[in-house]
């Protein structure tokens, strides 16, 4: 295991000792931008360590650029009339890609690195700390499975593909402690932090009036779109290029289907493609997902937030927008360096995320990594199998991946060959199951769901061990009632409601 030795030191090269925030304010004409710039200068002055101050100033310069885009693009929407479905050569079916021989893989692997977006917390499932440490299968976490995959790849082909973790200030310290247990495996692990930006008050568009330097509630990680700048600022981008790495495969650490695909890498190399976005066919559960469109002659990511209100239903239509973004991305490292140097990605679409912090209405300005597709030369989409999109965003997803629907081999989750359908069942667990602790308490053991199509559970429900669920199963305990599904029960195309208690004797 190896971590970047001093990320803060590496980043200083992008922040000289002049007051960059003051220089930025001289170019600012908007009064709110000027006020924000002066507020950030005051925060910068509170740092006694020059290295830390330089690091802060470099990040805040990027933040001020983001703020300027937010002000200039406020309310801006994509022109619906300019939207075109992607041409056949813009989104290529994975089945059309050339096959790859095992003999050619070691040479390809020398040019590859794998980057996992590891900035999220498990708060949506009632957990604290990095989401990547939640156990998802066979007592192994997201991080365990990811490291296992890279170790297997390196052992199998006798190569040294590094695993890179982009942490946030929320996950960095805990992640560094956890990865110590991987010291003796064949997987080189590098770490860097995405930027730390200040939340701003919704009404004034200024940072909190209190001193926020040491208060985490006042800060936020600005979305995975920060990966391009943060990778550069860390010094790691130059390090990887110097090693001879040419490509990075980027994905969310909670997407258990996002594994290295040599056919995509070969396609990228053979066709001189700078950016590939993996997309997959929409289902009923994906209607809000962003999609690739052709816009003014180039590939562009189109999100529902950019859609005119009158066109939202059309956006959700599976007939018109048939694919969505998996957030699995293959990117040329030198192209990232070039676009950063030219500041070409400064016009990336800004996501405005309203939040509550310390009782105040605030906004977070964020960007999405996929939105950068429009800035890369010869960017394309590859339509992949649904199996490459297996995210765990809620306990319903956790229920599926922990079940007998998947087998585990060398860190890879493989769908059980006994499953009669290629699709994953839709599972909706109610509020009572939202926290992992409650979910674990209410389900004695994960049921057999090999033949399950859809499961809905609502209310005060407990599920025993060795239960089998088939077809469509709905279990609803109305207010004041409780349902206990007994050990060994078989439910097939059943609706269970009312009050059902199984008492011990």
Helices and strands as residue ranges (DSSP letters): H 7-11, G 12-14, H 20-26, H 31-44, H 50-72, G 80-82, E 83-84, E 91-93, G 94-96, H 102-109, E 112-118, G 123-125, G 131-133, E 135-137, E 140-141, H 142-157, E 163-167, H 172-178, G 179-182, E 189-193, E 197-198, E 200-201, G 216-218, E 219-220, G 224-226, H 227-233, H 236-242, E 247-252, H 262-270, E 275-281, G 284-286, E 291-295, E 298-302, G 304-306, G 309-311, H 312-316, E 323-332, H 333-341, G 344-347, E 351-357, E 360-366, G 369-375, E 380-383, G 386-388, H 395-401, E 406-409, E 412-415, E 426-429, G 431-433, H 436-442, E 448-458, E 461-463, E 468-476, E 483-485, E 490-492, E 495-497
